[in-house]
Amino acid sequence: MTPSPGPVDSAQGARSPLARARLAFALDVPGLDEAEAVVDMLAGDVGVFKVGLELFVRAGPAAVTLAGRHGHPVFLDLKLHDIDNTVDGAVGSAAALGVRYLTLHASGGPGMIERAVRRAERESSELRILAVTVLTSLGAADLRAIGLAAAPAAQVELLANLAVGAGAHGLVCSAEEVGQLRGLLGPEPILVTPGIRPSGAETQDQKRISTPASAVRSGASLLVVGRPIRDAIDPALAARAIVDEIEAAL
């Protein structure tokens, strides 16, 4: 499932609305003032704004309101993982905020996922539940350290089958596994790929990464990019370059 294009706020953004809709910018900034400046700067050059733990813990629902101020879909990346009742309530709260995407951990189990999906579909026709498989910061040694003998790709496949079987609308996975999952699950699930690094960019703390073009060609629906845009000398230009790369791969 391909995200629908968001609003077009500039001539630059208008040049490729379908490609732009596939780019989610991670608002990993310390506060609302910084978030406001970045949202206004990038409104015409990205399709989705993602609010993660750092900003949400500091600013709460105001961060979601700010992220959607130009009409963009908002991705609330809280990676919920708790007892079924607690997650159900959190999904209801997220729906009331009007978010488009909400993450939970697939390792929370089928009961938790099923209940979250039922609550999302009851509350909003727009809200999509995305299950996180294996964090892109984790490699094989990390999985062994927490008692999981499977290689990352095998663990991702196991959790992906579990989550989609429980009704999740999509998955969060690395670009290393996105092609495998697209072939396994078909065209319907939304596949969200973090750990995207344009050619020449530093990997930082991500271990399973990909370029935008490679991820799209492998079947990714939505690419999450943070630091390569945020830390660029010209963030808007960096975002447009990624959109160009996405467009060339479509």
CORTA-V779227 format. One record per residue. N is the residue number from 0. RES is the residue in one small letter. OMEGA is omega in radians with two decimals (* if undefined). Layout:
BEGIN
n = {N;N}
res = {RES;RES}
omega = {OMEGA;OMEGA}
END
This chain:
BEGIN
n = {0;1;2;3;4;5;6;7;8;9;10;11;12;13;14;15;16;17;18;19;20;21;22;23;24;25;26;27;28;29;30;31;32;33;34;35;36;37;38;39;40;41;42;43;44;45;46;47;48;49;50;51;52;53;54;55;56;57;58;59;60;61;62;63;64;65;66;67;68;69;70;71;72;73;74;75;76;77;78;79;80;81;82;83;84;85;86;87;88;89;90;91;92;93;94;95;96;97;98;99;100;101;102;103;104;105;106;107;108;109;110;111;112;113;114;115;116;117;118;119;120;121;122;123;124;125;126;127;128;129;130;131;132;133;134;135;136;137;138;139;140;141;142;143;144;145;146;147;148;149;150;151;152;153;154;155;156;157;158;159;160;161;162;163;164;165;166;167;168;169;170;171;172;173;174;175;176;177;178;179;180;181;182;183;184;185;186;187;188;189;190;191;192;193;194;195;196;197;198;199;200;201;202;203;204;205;206;207;208;209;210;211;212;213;214;215;216;217;218;219;220;221;222;223;224;225;226;227;228;229;230;231;232;233;234;235;236;237;238;239;240;241;242;243;244;245;246;247;248;249}
res = {m;t;p;s;p;g;p;v;d;s;a;q;g;a;r;s;p;l;a;r;a;r;l;a;f;a;l;d;v;p;g;l;d;e;a;e;a;v;v;d;m;l;a;g;d;v;g;v;f;k;v;g;l;e;l;f;v;r;a;g;p;a;a;v;t;l;a;g;r;h;g;h;p;v;f;l;d;l;k;l;h;d;i;d;n;t;v;d;g;a;v;g;s;a;a;a;l;g;v;r;y;l;t;l;h;a;s;g;g;p;g;m;i;e;r;a;v;r;r;a;e;r;e;s;s;e;l;r;i;l;a;v;t;v;l;t;s;l;g;a;a;d;l;r;a;i;g;l;a;a;a;p;a;a;q;v;e;l;l;a;n;l;a;v;g;a;g;a;h;g;l;v;c;s;a;e;e;v;g;q;l;r;g;l;l;g;p;e;p;i;l;v;t;p;g;i;r;p;s;g;a;e;t;q;d;q;k;r;i;s;t;p;a;s;a;v;r;s;g;a;s;l;l;v;v;g;r;p;i;r;d;a;i;d;p;a;l;a;a;r;a;i;v;d;e;i;e;a;a;l}
omega = {-3.11;3.11;3.09;-3.12;3.04;-3.12;3.10;-3.03;-3.12;3.10;3.11;-3.13;-3.07;-3.01;-3.11;-3.07;-3.14;3.09;-3.14;-3.14;-3.12;-3.11;3.06;3.10;3.14;-3.14;-3.13;-3.12;-2.99;-3.06;-3.06;-3.14;3.12;3.14;-3.13;-3.13;-3.10;3.13;3.14;-3.12;-3.00;-3.02;-3.12;-2.98;3.06;-3.09;-3.04;2.99;-3.12;3.06;-3.12;-3.03;-3.06;-3.08;-3.09;3.11;-3.14;-2.94;3.11;-3.08;3.11;3.12;3.11;3.11;-3.13;-3.11;-3.12;-3.00;3.11;3.11;3.13;2.95;-3.14;3.14;3.13;-2.98;-3.11;3.09;-3.10;3.13;-3.06;3.10;-3.01;-3.06;-3.13;3.13;3.08;3.13;3.13;3.09;3.09;3.12;3.13;3.12;3.14;3.11;3.10;-3.12;3.13;-3.10;3.10;-3.11;2.93;-3.14;3.09;-3.14;3.02;3.03;-3.06;-3.14;3.13;-3.12;-3.13;-3.12;3.11;-3.13;3.11;-3.14;3.13;-3.09;3.09;-3.02;-2.98;3.05;-3.08;-3.00;3.12;3.13;3.14;-3.13;3.08;3.14;3.10;-3.12;-3.11;3.08;-3.07;3.02;-3.09;-3.13;3.11;3.11;3.10;-3.11;3.12;2.99;3.13;-3.07;-3.07;2.99;-3.12;-3.11;3.14;3.11;3.08;-3.12;3.12;-3.10;3.11;3.11;3.12;-3.04;-3.13;3.07;3.12;3.04;-3.13;-3.12;-3.12;-3.05;2.93;-3.10;3.11;3.11;3.10;-3.09;-2.98;3.12;3.08;-3.10;3.10;3.10;-3.12;-2.95;3.14;-2.96;-2.96;-3.05;2.99;3.11;-3.08;-3.03;2.97;3.12;3.14;-3.14;3.06;-3.14;3.11;-3.13;3.10;3.14;-3.10;-3.04;3.12;-3.11;-3.11;-2.95;3.14;2.98;3.11;-3.09;-3.13;-3.13;-3.14;3.14;3.14;3.08;3.11;3.10;-3.02;3.14;3.11;3.14;3.13;-3.01;3.11;3.03;-3.05;-3.04;3.12;3.07;3.09;-3.07;-3.13;3.11;3.11;3.10;-3.14;3.11;3.10;3.09;3.10;-3.14;3.07;-3.10;-3.13;-3.10;-3.09;*}
END
